[in-house]
Amino acid sequence: MAMTDRQKDLVVQQLRAKVRAGCPICGQGNWTVGDEVVICTTSSLQGGVAIGGPVIPMVQVVCNNCGFVAHHAVGALGINLRD
């Protein structure tokens, strides 16, 4: 699901308020917020995937220096996907 510009701006505001460090790999602080919301599905310890199971909507934030990708839970950032 594509995020609106308003939602992406809210992501940036929330991350600036909550995240104090740069990239955990290279230490830089130059990031790009991805356009799409992604999900993480659940699986068993044996490797089975739960189709239709619970998901965690997340935004991807990419380090512009080394390419490290961080995922942040949309709900924890206070972003409403219905706006």
N, C-alpha and C positions, 0 to 999 in steps of 0.2 A: 504494500500500500504506500503510495507516494505521500510524503508529508507536504503540507502547505508551507509557504514562506513564513507565515506566522508561527507555525509549530516549530520550524527549524530555528527561528529566532528565539523561541522559548527554550529550546534545547541549549543553545549557546548561553543564554542568560543563566539557566539553572546550573550548567557545568561550571561557568565562571564563579558562581556563588559557592559551589560545593567541592570543586576539585582544586587543590592547591599545588600539585606537582605537575611537571612536564611528562613527556613520554617515558614510560618505565624502561624502555630499551635504549633510547639515544639521549634522553634528557631534554630534547627540544620541546617547544610549546606551540608549534604551528600545526593546527589541526583542521580537517575538513569534515563537516557533518554530512553523512550519506543522505541521499534523497529518499530512500525507502525504509520502511519499518520492516525488520526481519524478526523471525521467531526461532525459538529453540524448543524442540520437542523433547519429550521424555523417552527414556528407554530403560530396559531392565539391565541388570549387571551382566546378563548373558548376551546382551546385544540386541534384543528384540525392541523394535520401535513401536510405541503406542500411537497408532493412527487414530486421530480424533481425540487424543488425550489432551491434558492441559498444556498450554503454551505460554511463553513469556515474550510479549512484544518488546523489541529492543531497537534502539538506534545505534548505528555504527558511526564511530568517530575514527578517522584515519589520520595517522601522523604523516604530514607532508614531507618529512625528512627521510624516515626509514620504512614507512609503509605499515607499521604496526597498526592493528585494528583493535579498538576497544569497543565493547558492547555495554550499553547502559539501559537498564530497564525503564521503559516509558513511564510506568506507574510511579516509580520512585522519583522520577523527575517532575511529576505532576502534569504530564501532558495528556490532554484529552484528544483521543483519536477521532472523536465524532465531530470536532469543530471544523 
